[in-house]
């Protein structure tokens, strides 16, 4: 039960598309990730995901629409919905809220798939 300095945590790593765990609650991890360029199309059949943008702008592609998510905004991707996050300019810093069992790239194995998340 101690506070977490989120910006300090973001400053502690530089890798892109490699979420870091900063907390756990109610069977969910709170993760931080730095994003740049494109990710991979994927979906999560068993869980929803919440993305909160702390810095920059993230584009969330869906098969039928595109959402632009800016600093201070969130987007919730419902389970089973195929999506592809990307950053068109610079980088974006995001906080993720997702069940502990959530696989990084969902139903897709990719070179960017992370299987062991690091606590920071």
MIROLO-959603 format. One record per residue: chain; z, y, x of N, C-alpha, C, O, CB in turn. Coordinates in steps of 0.05 Angstrom, whole numbers, plus 5000, padded with zeros to 4 digits. Glycine has a CB too. Layout:
% MIROLO-959603
+-----+------+------+------+-------+-------+-------+------+------+------+------+------+------+-------+-------+-------+
: mol : n.pz : n.py : n.px : ca.pz : ca.py : ca.px : c.pz : c.py : c.px : o.pz : o.py : o.px : cb.pz : cb.py : cb.px :
+-----+------+------+------+-------+-------+-------+------+------+------+------+------+------+-------+-------+-------+
:   A :    Z :    Y :    X :     Z :     Y :     X :    Z :    Y :    X :    Z :    Y :    X :     Z :     Y :     X :
...
+-----+------+------+------+-------+-------+-------+------+------+------+------+------+------+-------+-------+-------+
END
This chain:
% MIROLO-959603
+-----+------+------+------+-------+-------+-------+------+------+------+------+------+------+-------+-------+-------+
: mol : n.pz : n.py : n.px : ca.pz : ca.py : ca.px : c.pz : c.py : c.px : o.pz : o.py : o.px : cb.pz : cb.py : cb.px :
+-----+------+------+------+-------+-------+-------+------+------+------+------+------+------+-------+-------+-------+
:   A : 5000 : 4976 : 5017 :  5000 :  5000 :  5000 : 5000 : 5025 : 5018 : 5020 : 5039 : 5020 :  5024 :  5000 :  4981 :
:   A : 4977 : 5030 : 5030 :  4975 :  5054 :  5045 : 4947 : 5066 : 5040 : 4928 : 5052 : 5032 :  4979 :  5049 :  5075 :
:   A : 4945 : 5092 : 5043 :  4920 :  5105 :  5037 : 4898 : 5097 : 5057 : 4904 : 5088 : 5079 :  4924 :  5136 :  5037 :
:   A : 4874 : 5101 : 5049 :  4850 :  5095 :  5065 : 4834 : 5121 : 5068 : 4826 : 5133 : 5048 :  4833 :  5072 :  5053 :
:   A : 4829 : 5128 : 5093 :  4812 :  5152 :  5098 : 4783 : 5143 : 5099 : 4773 : 5133 : 5119 :  4821 :  5166 :  5126 :
:   A : 4770 : 5146 : 5076 :  4743 :  5135 :  5073 : 4723 : 5147 : 5093 : 4708 : 5132 : 5105 :  4733 :  5141 :  5045 :
:   A : 4723 : 5173 : 5098 :  4704 :  5184 :  5117 : 4709 : 5174 : 5145 : 4691 : 5171 : 5161 :  4706 :  5215 :  5116 :
:   A : 4735 : 5170 : 5153 :  4741 :  5158 :  5179 : 4729 : 5130 : 5181 : 4719 : 5122 : 5202 :  4771 :  5158 :  5184 :
:   A : 4731 : 5115 : 5159 :  4720 :  5088 :  5159 : 4690 : 5089 : 5162 : 4678 : 5073 : 5177 :  4728 :  5073 :  5132 :
:   A : 4676 : 5107 : 5148 :  4647 :  5109 :  5151 : 4641 : 5116 : 5180 : 4621 : 5106 : 5191 :  4636 :  5131 :  5133 :
:   A : 4657 : 5133 : 5193 :  4652 :  5141 :  5221 : 4656 : 5118 : 5241 : 4648 : 5121 : 5264 :  4669 :  5164 :  5228 :
:   A : 4669 : 5096 : 5233 :  4675 :  5075 :  5251 : 4653 : 5054 : 5256 : 4656 : 5036 : 5272 :  4700 :  5061 :  5241 :
:   A : 4631 : 5057 : 5241 :  4608 :  5039 :  5245 : 4582 : 5053 : 5243 : 4580 : 5075 : 5231 :  4610 :  5015 :  5225 :
:   A : 4561 : 5041 : 5254 :  4534 :  5053 :  5253 : 4512 : 5035 : 5243 : 4490 : 5045 : 5238 :  4527 :  5063 :  5281 :
:   A : 4518 : 5010 : 5238 :  4498 :  4991 :  5229 : 4489 : 4998 : 5200 : 4505 : 5007 : 5184 :  4508 :  4962 :  5230 :
:   A : 4463 : 4993 : 5195 :  4453 :  4997 :  5168 : 4452 : 4971 : 5153 : 4447 : 4950 : 5166 :  4425 :  5011 :  5169 :
:   A : 4456 : 4972 : 5127 :  4454 :  4948 :  5109 : 4473 : 4926 : 5117 : 4468 : 4903 : 5113 :  4425 :  4937 :  5110 :
:   A : 4496 : 4934 : 5128 :  4517 :  4915 :  5136 : 4544 : 4924 : 5125 : 4559 : 4937 : 5139 :  4518 :  4912 :  5167 :
:   A : 4549 : 4918 : 5099 :  4573 :  4928 :  5086 : 4599 : 4919 : 5101 : 4601 : 4897 : 5112 :  4575 :  4918 :  5058 :
:   A : 4618 : 4937 : 5101 :  4645 :  4932 :  5113 : 4665 : 4934 : 5091 : 4664 : 4951 : 5074 :  4651 :  4953 :  5136 :
:   A : 4685 : 4916 : 5092 :  4706 :  4916 :  5071 : 4728 : 4935 : 5079 : 4738 : 4935 : 5102 :  4717 :  4887 :  5067 :
:   A : 4736 : 4952 : 5060 :  4759 :  4970 :  5065 : 4782 : 4964 : 5046 : 4804 : 4975 : 5049 :  4750 :  4999 :  5062 :
:   A : 4778 : 4948 : 5025 :  4800 :  4942 :  5007 : 4793 : 4919 : 4988 : 4770 : 4910 : 4987 :  4806 :  4966 :  4991 :
:   A : 4813 : 4910 : 4974 :  4810 :  4888 :  4955 : 4828 : 4894 : 4931 : 4851 : 4901 : 4934 :  4817 :  4861 :  4968 :
:   A : 4817 : 4890 : 4907 :  4833 :  4893 :  4883 : 4821 : 4876 : 4860 : 4797 : 4875 : 4857 :  4835 :  4922 :  4875 :
:   A : 4838 : 4863 : 4845 :  4830 :  4848 :  4822 : 4806 : 4829 : 4827 : 4788 : 4827 : 4811 :  4822 :  4867 :  4799 :
:   A : 4807 : 4816 : 4850 :  4786 :  4797 :  4857 : 4760 : 4810 : 4865 : 4739 : 4797 : 4866 :  4781 :  4780 :  4833 :
:   A : 4761 : 4836 : 4872 :  4737 :  4850 :  4881 : 4742 : 4862 : 4908 : 4765 : 4869 : 4915 :  4729 :  4872 :  4860 :
:   A : 4720 : 4865 : 4923 :  4721 :  4880 :  4948 : 4711 : 4908 : 4944 : 4693 : 4913 : 4927 :  4705 :  4866 :  4970 :
:   A : 4723 : 4927 : 4958 :  4712 :  4954 :  4961 : 4699 : 4954 : 4988 : 4712 : 4950 : 5008 :  4735 :  4976 :  4957 :
:   A : 4673 : 4960 : 4988 :  4658 :  4959 :  5013 : 4644 : 4986 : 5019 : 4638 : 5001 : 5000 :  4637 :  4937 :  5013 :
:   A : 4640 : 4992 : 5044 :  4625 :  5015 :  5052 : 4599 : 5005 : 5066 : 4600 : 4985 : 5081 :  4641 :  5034 :  5071 :
:   A : 4577 : 5019 : 5062 :  4552 :  5012 :  5075 : 4536 : 5037 : 5081 : 4537 : 5057 : 5065 :  4536 :  4992 :  5058 :
:   A : 4522 : 5037 : 5103 :  4503 :  5058 :  5110 : 4476 : 5046 : 5105 : 4469 : 5024 : 5113 :  4507 :  5068 :  5139 :
:   A : 4459 : 5062 : 5091 :  4432 :  5052 :  5083 : 4411 : 5070 : 5095 : 4414 : 5094 : 5098 :  4429 :  5052 :  5052 :
:   A : 4389 : 5057 : 5103 :  4366 :  5072 :  5113 : 4341 : 5056 : 5108 : 4341 : 5031 : 5111 :  4369 :  5077 :  5144 :
:   A : 4320 : 5069 : 5099 :  4294 :  5056 :  5093 : 4297 : 5037 : 5069 : 4314 : 5042 : 5052 :  4283 :  5042 :  5118 :
:   A : 4282 : 5015 : 5070 :  4281 :  4996 :  5047 : 4300 : 4973 : 5052 : 4306 : 4965 : 5075 :  4253 :  4986 :  5042 :
:   A : 4309 : 4961 : 5030 :  4324 :  4936 :  5032 : 4306 : 4913 : 5023 : 4283 : 4912 : 5031 :  4350 :  4938 :  5014 :
:   A : 4316 : 4895 : 5006 :  4301 :  4872 :  4997 : 4305 : 4869 : 4967 : 4327 : 4873 : 4957 :  4310 :  4846 :  5013 :
:   A : 4284 : 4862 : 4953 :  4287 :  4857 :  4924 : 4305 : 4832 : 4920 : 4301 : 4812 : 4934 :  4259 :  4852 :  4911 :
:   A : 4324 : 4835 : 4902 :  4343 :  4812 :  4897 : 4357 : 4817 : 4870 : 4355 : 4839 : 4858 :  4363 :  4809 :  4920 :
:   A : 4372 : 4797 : 4862 :  4390 :  4800 :  4838 : 4415 : 4783 : 4843 : 4415 : 4766 : 4860 :  4375 :  4791 :  4812 :
:   A : 4435 : 4789 : 4827 :  4460 :  4774 :  4827 : 4464 : 4762 : 4800 : 4469 : 4777 : 4781 :  4484 :  4793 :  4836 :
:   A : 4461 : 4736 : 4797 :  4463 :  4724 :  4771 : 4491 : 4724 : 4759 : 4494 : 4723 : 4734 :  4453 :  4695 :  4773 :
:   A : 4512 : 4725 : 4776 :  4539 :  4722 :  4765 : 4556 : 4747 : 4765 : 4579 : 4745 : 4756 :  4552 :  4702 :  4780 :
:   A : 4546 : 4769 : 4775 :  4563 :  4792 :  4777 : 4547 : 4819 : 4776 : 4524 : 4820 : 4783 :  4579 :  4791 :  4803 :
:   A : 4561 : 4839 : 4767 :  4551 :  4866 :  4766 : 4558 : 4879 : 4793 : 4576 : 4870 : 4808 :  4563 :  4883 :  4743 :
:   A : 4544 : 4901 : 4801 :  4550 :  4916 :  4825 : 4552 : 4945 : 4818 : 4537 : 4955 : 4801 :  4528 :  4911 :  4847 :
:   A : 4570 : 4959 : 4831 :  4572 :  4988 :  4828 : 4567 : 5001 : 4855 : 4580 : 4993 : 4875 :  4600 :  4996 :  4816 :
:   A : 4549 : 5020 : 4856 :  4543 :  5035 :  4879 : 4552 : 5064 : 4875 : 4544 : 5076 : 4855 :  4512 :  5034 :  4886 :
:   A : 4568 : 5075 : 4893 :  4576 :  5103 :  4892 : 4565 : 5116 : 4917 : 4572 : 5108 : 4939 :  4607 :  5106 :  4889 :
:   A : 4549 : 5137 : 4914 :  4537 :  5151 :  4937 : 4557 : 5172 : 4947 : 4564 : 5190 : 4932 :  4510 :  5163 :  4930 :
:   A : 4565 : 5170 : 4972 :  4583 :  5189 :  4985 : 4567 : 5210 : 5000 : 4575 : 5233 : 5001 :  4602 :  5175 :  5004 :
:   A : 4545 : 5202 : 5012 :  4529 :  5221 :  5028 : 4499 : 5213 : 5025 : 4492 : 5190 : 5025 :  4538 :  5220 :  5058 :
:   A : 4482 : 5234 : 5023 :  4454 :  5229 :  5021 : 4445 : 5222 : 4993 : 4459 : 5227 : 4973 :  4446 :  5206 :  5039 :
:   A : 4421 : 5210 : 4991 :  4409 :  5203 :  4966 : 4398 : 5174 : 4968 : 4384 : 5168 : 4987 :  4387 :  5223 :  4957 :
:   A : 4404 : 5158 : 4948 :  4394 :  5130 :  4948 : 4375 : 5127 : 4924 : 4381 : 5138 : 4902 :  4418 :  5110 :  4946 :
:   A : 4354 : 5113 : 4927 :  4336 :  5106 :  4905 : 4341 : 5077 : 4898 : 4341 : 5060 : 4915 :  4306 :  5111 :  4913 :
:   A : 4345 : 5072 : 4872 :  4349 :  5045 :  4863 : 4324 : 5037 : 4847 : 4319 : 5048 : 4826 :  4375 :  5041 :  4846 :
:   A : 4309 : 5019 : 4858 :  4284 :  5010 :  4845 : 4291 : 4986 : 4826 : 4306 : 4968 : 4834 :  4263 :  5001 :  4865 :
:   A : 4281 : 4987 : 4802 :  4282 :  4965 :  4784 : 4253 : 4959 : 4778 : 4235 : 4975 : 4783 :  4298 :  4972 :  4757 :
:   A : 4247 : 4936 : 4767 :  4220 :  4928 :  4761 : 4207 : 4946 : 4741 : 4182 : 4949 : 4740 :  4218 :  4899 :  4752 :
:   A : 4223 : 4959 : 4723 :  4211 :  4976 :  4702 : 4218 : 5005 : 4704 : 4209 : 5021 : 4688 :  4220 :  4966 :  4676 :
:   A : 4234 : 5013 : 4725 :  4240 :  5041 :  4728 : 4253 : 5046 : 4755 : 4259 : 5027 : 4769 :  4259 :  5051 :  4705 :
:   A : 4256 : 5072 : 4762 :  4268 :  5080 :  4787 : 4290 : 5100 : 4780 : 4286 : 5118 : 4764 :  4247 :  5092 :  4806 :
:   A : 4313 : 5098 : 4793 :  4335 :  5117 :  4790 : 4342 : 5129 : 4817 : 4344 : 5115 : 4837 :  4360 :  5103 :  4777 :
:   A : 4344 : 5155 : 4817 :  4353 :  5170 :  4841 : 4383 : 5175 : 4838 : 4392 : 5186 : 4818 :  4337 :  5197 :  4844 :
:   A : 4398 : 5166 : 4858 :  4428 :  5169 :  4857 : 4436 : 5187 : 4880 : 4432 : 5181 : 4903 :  4442 :  5141 :  4859 :
:   A : 4448 : 5210 : 4873 :  4455 :  5230 :  4892 : 4485 : 5229 : 4898 : 4500 : 5215 : 4885 :  4447 :  5258 :  4882 :
:   A : 4493 : 5245 : 4918 :  4522 :  5247 :  4926 : 4539 : 5252 : 4901 : 4533 : 5269 : 4885 :  4526 :  5269 :  4947 :
:   A : 4560 : 5236 : 4899 :  4579 :  5239 :  4877 : 4571 : 5225 : 4852 : 4585 : 5226 : 4832 :  4582 :  5268 :  4871 :
:   A : 4548 : 5210 : 4853 :  4539 :  5195 :  4829 : 4542 : 5165 : 4834 : 4544 : 5156 : 4857 :  4510 :  5202 :  4823 :
:   A : 4543 : 5151 : 4812 :  4544 :  5121 :  4814 : 4522 : 5109 : 4798 : 4510 : 5122 : 4780 :  4572 :  5111 :  4804 :
:   A : 4516 : 5084 : 4804 :  4498 :  5068 :  4788 : 4510 : 5040 : 4787 : 4519 : 5029 : 4807 :  4468 :  5069 :  4799 :
:   A : 4510 : 5029 : 4763 :  4519 :  5001 :  4759 : 4495 : 4984 : 4753 : 4480 : 4989 : 4735 :  4540 :  4999 :  4736 :
:   A : 4491 : 4964 : 4770 :  4469 :  4945 :  4766 : 4480 : 4920 : 4752 : 4496 : 4906 : 4764 :  4455 :  4937 :  4794 :
:   A : 4472 : 4915 : 4727 :  4482 :  4892 :  4713 : 4473 : 4866 : 4725 : 4452 : 4864 : 4738 :  4473 :  4893 :  4684 :
:   A : 4490 : 4845 : 4722 :  4483 :  4819 :  4732 : 4456 : 4810 : 4722 : 4448 : 4815 : 4699 :  4504 :  4798 :  4725 :
:   A : 4441 : 4796 : 4739 :  4415 :  4785 :  4731 : 4392 : 4805 : 4733 : 4369 : 4797 : 4728 :  4417 :  4775 :  4704 :
:   A : 4397 : 4830 : 4739 :  4375 :  4850 :  4740 : 4365 : 4853 : 4769 : 4380 : 4859 : 4787 :  4385 :  4878 :  4729 :
:   A : 4339 : 4848 : 4772 :  4328 :  4850 :  4799 : 4327 : 4879 : 4807 : 4319 : 4897 : 4791 :  4299 :  4838 :  4799 :
:   A : 4334 : 4885 : 4832 :  4336 :  4912 :  4842 : 4331 : 4913 : 4872 : 4333 : 4893 : 4886 :  4363 :  4925 :  4836 :
:   A : 4324 : 4937 : 4882 :  4319 :  4941 :  4910 : 4327 : 4969 : 4917 : 4313 : 4989 : 4911 :  4288 :  4937 :  4917 :
:   A : 4350 : 4972 : 4930 :  4359 :  4999 :  4939 : 4342 : 5008 : 4963 : 4333 : 4991 : 4979 :  4388 :  4999 :  4946 :
:   A : 4338 : 5034 : 4965 :  4324 :  5045 :  4989 : 4332 : 5073 : 4993 : 4344 : 5086 : 4975 :  4293 :  5043 :  4985 :
:   A : 4326 : 5083 : 5016 :  4331 :  5111 :  5023 : 4305 : 5122 : 5034 : 4295 : 5113 : 5054 :  4355 :  5114 :  5044 :
:   A : 4295 : 5142 : 5021 :  4269 :  5153 :  5028 : 4270 : 5173 : 5051 : 4250 : 5177 : 5066 :  4256 :  5167 :  5004 :
:   A : 4293 : 5186 : 5055 :  4295 :  5207 :  5075 : 4323 : 5206 : 5087 : 4343 : 5207 : 5073 :  4290 :  5235 :  5063 :
:   A : 4325 : 5203 : 5114 :  4351 :  5202 :  5127 : 4366 : 5176 : 5121 : 4354 : 5155 : 5121 :  4368 :  5226 :  5119 :
:   A : 4391 : 5180 : 5116 :  4408 :  5157 :  5110 : 4426 : 5163 : 5087 : 4431 : 5187 : 5080 :  4424 :  5147 :  5134 :
:   A : 4437 : 5143 : 5074 :  4457 :  5147 :  5052 : 4481 : 5130 : 5059 : 4479 : 5108 : 5070 :  4444 :  5139 :  5025 :
:   A : 4504 : 5140 : 5051 :  4530 :  5125 :  5054 : 4539 : 5118 : 5026 : 4541 : 5136 : 5009 :  4551 :  5142 :  5070 :
:   A : 4544 : 5093 : 5021 :  4552 :  5084 :  4995 : 4577 : 5068 : 4996 : 4583 : 5054 : 5015 :  4530 :  5068 :  4982 :
:   A : 4592 : 5069 : 4974 :  4615 :  5052 :  4969 : 4607 : 5033 : 4948 : 4595 : 5040 : 4928 :  4641 :  5069 :  4961 :
:   A : 4613 : 5007 : 4952 :  4606 :  4986 :  4933 : 4631 : 4974 : 4922 : 4651 : 4970 : 4936 :  4589 :  4965 :  4947 :
:   A : 4631 : 4968 : 4896 :  4652 :  4953 :  4883 : 4639 : 4928 : 4872 : 4621 : 4929 : 4855 :  4666 :  4970 :  4860 :
:   A : 4647 : 4904 : 4882 :  4635 :  4880 :  4873 : 4654 : 4856 : 4876 : 4671 : 4857 : 4894 :  4609 :  4874 :  4888 :
:   A : 4651 : 4835 : 4860 :  4668 :  4812 :  4863 : 4667 : 4800 : 4891 : 4646 : 4802 : 4904 :  4661 :  4791 :  4842 :
:   A : 4689 : 4788 : 4900 :  4690 :  4777 :  4927 : 4668 : 4757 : 4932 : 4659 : 4754 : 4955 :  4717 :  4765 :  4931 :
:   A : 4659 : 4743 : 4912 :  4639 :  4722 :  4916 : 4610 : 4732 : 4917 : 4592 : 4717 : 4921 :  4641 :  4702 :  4893 :
:   A : 4607 : 4758 : 4914 :  4580 :  4769 :  4913 : 4566 : 4765 : 4940 : 4576 : 4772 : 4961 :  4581 :  4799 :  4906 :
:   A : 4542 : 4753 : 4938 :  4526 :  4750 :  4962 : 4510 : 4775 : 4968 : 4500 : 4788 : 4950 :  4507 :  4726 :  4959 :
:   A : 4509 : 4783 : 4993 :  4497 :  4808 :  5002 : 4469 : 4812 : 4991 : 4463 : 4834 : 4980 :  4496 :  4809 :  5032 :
:   A : 4452 : 4792 : 4992 :  4425 :  4795 :  4982 : 4420 : 4777 : 4958 : 4398 : 4769 : 4952 :  4405 :  4787 :  5004 :
:   A : 4442 : 4771 : 4944 :  4440 :  4757 :  4918 : 4426 : 4730 : 4921 : 4435 : 4712 : 4936 :  4426 :  4773 :  4899 :
:   A : 4404 : 4727 : 4906 :  4390 :  4702 :  4904 : 4369 : 4699 : 4926 : 4353 : 4680 : 4925 :  4377 :  4699 :  4877 :
:   A : 4368 : 4717 : 4946 :  4348 :  4716 :  4967 : 4362 : 4714 : 4994 : 4381 : 4728 : 5000 :  4331 :  4742 :  4966 :
:   A : 4352 : 4695 : 5011 :  4361 :  4694 :  5039 : 4341 : 4710 : 5055 : 4317 : 4706 : 5053 :  4364 :  4664 :  5049 :
:   A : 4351 : 4728 : 5071 :  4334 :  4747 :  5086 : 4346 : 4753 : 5113 : 4370 : 4747 : 5117 :  4330 :  4774 :  5070 :
:   A : 4331 : 4763 : 5131 :  4342 :  4769 :  5158 : 4365 : 4790 : 5156 : 4381 : 4791 : 5175 :  4320 :  4780 :  5176 :
:   A : 4366 : 4805 : 5135 :  4388 :  4825 :  5132 : 4412 : 4813 : 5117 : 4432 : 4827 : 5114 :  4377 :  4849 :  5117 :
:   A : 4411 : 4788 : 5108 :  4433 :  4776 :  5094 : 4458 : 4775 : 5112 : 4457 : 4765 : 5134 :  4425 :  4748 :  5084 :
:   A : 4480 : 4785 : 5101 :  4506 :  4784 :  5115 : 4522 : 4762 : 5101 : 4525 : 4763 : 5076 :  4520 :  4812 :  5115 :
:   A : 4533 : 4744 : 5116 :  4549 :  4722 :  5103 : 4579 : 4726 : 5109 : 4595 : 4716 : 5093 :  4540 :  4696 :  5113 :
:   A : 4586 : 4739 : 5131 :  4614 :  4743 :  5137 : 4619 : 4773 : 5139 : 4611 : 4786 : 5159 :  4622 :  4729 :  5164 :
:   A : 4632 : 4784 : 5119 :  4637 :  4813 :  5119 : 4661 : 4820 : 5136 : 4681 : 4806 : 5136 :  4641 :  4823 :  5090 :
:   A : 4658 : 4841 : 5151 :  4679 :  4850 :  5169 : 4698 : 4870 : 5154 : 4689 : 4888 : 5140 :  4668 :  4864 :  5194 :
:   A : 4724 : 4866 : 5159 :  4744 :  4885 :  5149 : 4746 : 4908 : 5170 : 4748 : 4902 : 5194 :  4772 :  4872 :  5144 :
:   A : 4747 : 4932 : 5160 :  4751 :  4955 :  5179 : 4774 : 4971 : 5169 : 4782 : 4991 : 5181 :  4725 :  4972 :  5182 :
+-----+------+------+------+-------+-------+-------+------+------+------+------+------+------+-------+-------+-------+
END
